[in-house]
């Protein structure tokens, strides 16, 4: 027989065991240990934002579930952005072809099979004008589709900010267009049907090329620079509406007063001192790189896409470089001028159709405006 004291201790232990057993409850038909439903701060926030991340539906978001959901979401976004998962792209017919005097002046060219001259889509890579390269486009699912439709394709490098101011970098892109025209006979190119397409910094470059006055100079000794820089259509993924940061601040969001982007902006234009931005030379350069200001009624049609969210600075999901307000600003001005401008967004309206990819809107746009009766002249 147990003593009265031992009986009491045994009773308390039994109650604790029973309490632990009772604490196993059924949530959504699955056993969950009581207390496990209290996620950590980040996991709790993720669960409230994306309840579908809770794979087993038990009300608890584990680190493993959160990581699996992140990977699945990222893969789906990449698919919708037209990256990867398509037919394998063959190697370029012409690789690392020099289109100018600098070592970064090289492009790749995929030649579409055709007895008659073909349109060309020219891609410019992203990377904030600080990094990136022409090879990054090779996972794009749109390229084989273009080649199948007898549209040739090119991808170009350009100089970067560590060596070159923005006004000269942009002219690298224009020179690549001029070079394709210069090679039109050799590469079976219809020089009237060239489109500029890019992502991020490359998107801003494509827009700038499309809206800038023709840079052809018949007096130049360089035959490439005697060619036209005009294009028949523009496609920009995450484009910037202007590289005059005063215009950017007015149309999108101003940078914080003490941010490096604001205090070092003069270097973007190749100036040694901040006050040079507001000199006559500085204002001339800023006007020259201001796509929004350069947009006129005789410019080609454009399609602009943004995968970023319309949120203000300070929000963790804020992206000033790719903010949808860049596209909105260009769209508003284009509509006023009567220039065709198609916009699509991943998170805002007009939203990319459910389950659609960017190929589903970009391909018909390009085929429409690169057809022989729609060529920009």
N, C-alpha and C positions, 0 to 999 in steps of 0.2 A: 504493500500500500504506500502511495505517495503521501508525504506530509501535506498539510494544508497549504503551506507556503509553496511547495513544489507544484502542487496542483494548480495554484494560481499562476505560477510562471509558465507551466505547460499550456494552460488555457490561453494565456496571452500570446504565446508562440503560435498556437493553433489558429487564433484569430488573425494573426499577421499573415499566415500562409493562406487562409481563406480569403483575406482581403486582396492578396496578390493575385489569387485565381480569379476573383470577381472582377479585378481591374482589367482582365482581358475581355474587351467588349467587341462587338461586331459593328464595324462601320462600313456600310456599303457591302455587307455580306462577307467581309474579311476580318480576321482577328487582328487587333491592334493593341499593343500595350499602352495602358493609360499613361498620359504624359508625353508620349512620343509624338503627338500631334502638334506640339509646340515647336515650330521651325525656328531656326536662327533668323536674325533680322533680314539678311539678304534673301534667304530661301523663302521666308514668309512674304516678302515683297514680290518675288518672282511668282509665287503661287497665286497671289491676289491679282497680278497682271495677266498671268497665263495659267488658269486652272487646268487647261488641257495638258499641261506638263506633268501633272500627277498621273502617271501611267496606270497605276493600279487602282486609282480612285479611292484611296483610303484616307484622303484628307491630309496626308503628309507628303511633302516634297523632299525627297532625299537628294543628296548631292549627286548621286548617280543618275537619278531621274532628271535633275536639272541639266546635267551635262549632256545626256542623251537628247533632251529636248532642244538644247542649243545647237547640237550638231545637225539634228534633223531640220531645224528651222533655217540654219545657214545653208544647208544643201538645197532646200527648197527655194531660198532666195537666189542662190546662184543659178538654179535652173530657170527661174523666172527672169533673171537678168541675161539669159542667153549665154551662160558660161558652162562649158563642159557638157558631157553626156550626148553630144551629137556625133555624126560620122567623123572619122579621123581625117584631119586636114592634111593633104599632101604637102610636101616641101615646096617652097617657092620655085618658080621657073627661073627667076633671077634673084640672087641673094646678095645682100650687102653691096648694092650698087651705089656708087658715089653720085649724089646729086648736087654737091657743092664742095667748097674747098676745105671745110672743117672735117675732122675725123668723125664727128657725130652726124655729119650729113650723109647718111646712108639709108637706103630703103630696100624692102623686099617686094617682089612683084609676082603675083599669081596670074597667069595668062589664061583667060577663058577660051575654050575651043569655039572658034567661029570663023566663017569665011569672010564676014564683013567686020568692020571696026566695031569694037565693043565699048560700052560704058565702063567707067572705073570708079570704085569707091576707095577713097584714100583714108586710112585710119591714123590717128595721132594718139599715142599712149598717154596715160596719166602719170601722176607722181609729184604733183605740186611744183612742177618745173625744177625739181631738185633730184629726182631719181626716175627710174622706169626705163623701158625699152620696147622696141617694136615687136619683139618676140612674144610679149604678154598677150597679144591679140589672138594667138593661135588656138586658144581654147574656146573662142567664140563660135557658137553654133550657126551664126548667120553666114559665115564665109562660104562654106560648101554650098549653101542654098543659092548664094549669089552666083557662084561659078557654074552651078547647074543651069542657071538662067542666062548664061552667056554674059555675065557681068564680071569683068576682071577686078582684081583687088590688089591694093598696095598698103604697106605699113611702114611708116617713116620714123626715124629718130630725129632729134633736134638738140641744139645746145641747151645747157642747163644753167640755172641761176648762179652757180658758183663761178662761172666764167663770163656770163653774158646778161645784159639787162633785158627786161621783158620785151621792149620794143623791137629788139633784134631777134629774140627767140621767135616771136610771132612771124617775123619775115622768113625764118627758116621754113615754117610751114607753107607759107605762100610760095617759096622757091620750090618746094617739093611738088606743088600743083603745076608750076611752070615747067618743071623738069618732065613731068608726065606728058605734057603737051609737046615738049621738045622731042620726046621719044615716041610720039604717036605713030609714025610710020614704021619704026622698028618693032614696036610692041602691039601693033594692030589696035590702036586706041582711037575712039571717036572723041576728039578733043573738045567737042561741044557738050559732052555728057560725062562730066567728072563731078563726083559728090565728095564732100568732106565730112568725115565722121570721127568722133573722138570721145574719150571718157575722161572726166575730171579736168585736169589742166588741158588735156588734148581736146576736150569738148569746147572749152573756152577758146582754144586756138581755132577749131573748126568754125565756130560762130564768127570770130573776128575775121577770118579769111573771107567768109561768105558775105559779110556786110561792108568790108573795106573797099574803097575805090580800087579799080584795077591798077596793079603795080607794074604793069608792062611798061618798059622804057625802050622805045625803038632806037635810042641813041647809044645804048650800052654796047660795049664790045663783047660782053658775055652773051652768047646766043640764048641761054636759058632765061636771062632776065628780060629779053625782048618778048617773051611769051606772056600771054594773059594769065592772071592769077584768079580770075573769076571762076565760080563753080555753079553747077546746076541745082544743087540741093545741099542742105546742111542737116546733120543729125548730131545732137549733143546729149550725152549721158552725164548729168551732174555738172552742166556748164555754168560758168560765171558770166553774169550779164555785162561786166565791165572790168577793166584793169586800172581804171581811175578809181582809187579807193574812196575818194570823196563821193563819187556816184554810188559805189557799192554801199557805203554807209547810209546813204539816203534811201536806197531802194530795198536793202535787205536789213541788216542790223549794223550799227556802228561798233567797231572793236572797243574794248575797254581802254580807258585813257592811258593806262600804264602797261598795256600788253606789249610784248615784243613786236607783234605784227604792226602796231601803231607807231611805236617809237623807232623802228628800224625800216619803215616803209620806203624811205628815200633810197635805200640800197636796191630796192626792187627795180628802180629806174636807172641805176648806175650812178647815183649822186653820192658825193662824199659827205654832204651836210643836209640836215632836214630842211633848212630854209630854201634850198634849191628847188624844192617841189613847187613853190609858188612864184618862181621867176618866170619870165616869158618863155624860156626854153622848157622849163618844167611843165607849164600849162600846155604847151604845144605837144609834148610827149604824152601827157595824160589824155589829151583829146584824141591823139592818134591811136591809143590802145583802149579807147572807150567804145566797145561794141554797141552799147545802148545808144550812145550819142551818134554813132556812125550809121545806124539803121535808117534806111530810106526806102521810099516806095518802089524803087526799081531793084530791090534785093531779092534773092532766090527764096523759095519756100524752105521752111525749117521745121524739124521735129525735135522737141525737147523733152527729156525724161529725167525725173528726179526720184531717187529711192530714199531720200532723206525725209525727216519729219519736220513739219512746220512748228518748231519750238524755239523759244528765245535763248540767248546766251545764258549760260549757267545751268541749263538743263543738260543732264548727262548725254542725251541723244542729240544735242545741238551740233550741226555741221554747217559752219559758215560758208565753206567752199562749195558745198553741194546743196545748199538750202533751196527749197522749192520756190522761194520768192525771187530767185534769179530768173527762173523760167516764167514766172507770173509777170515780172516786169517787162521782159522781152515780148511776151504774148500780148500784153496790153498795148504796147507801142505798135507792134506789128498789125494788130487789128485796126488801130486808128489809121495806119498808113495804107491798109489794104494788102499787106503782105501775108501770104498764107503761113500760119504758124500753128502747128499741132502740138499740144502738150499732153503728157501722160505722167501720172504719179503712182508710186507704190502705196502711199498712205493717205493721199488726199484726192479730191476730185478735180478733174476727171481721172478716176482710178483705173489702172491697168486691169482689164477684165479678169474675173476670177479664173484661176488656172492657166491664164494666158501667159506667154513669155514676151519679152520685148521684141523678139523676132516677128511675132504676130502683128505688131503695129509698124515696125520699121521696114520690113520687107515690102509690103504693099506700097508704103510711102516712097521708097526708093525706086521701085519698079514703075510707079506712076510718073515720077519726075525725071527718070532717066530714059523713058521711052523716046523714040525719035521725034515725036510731034510735041514733046514737052520740054525739049532741051532749052536750057537758059542761054540766051545770046545777048 
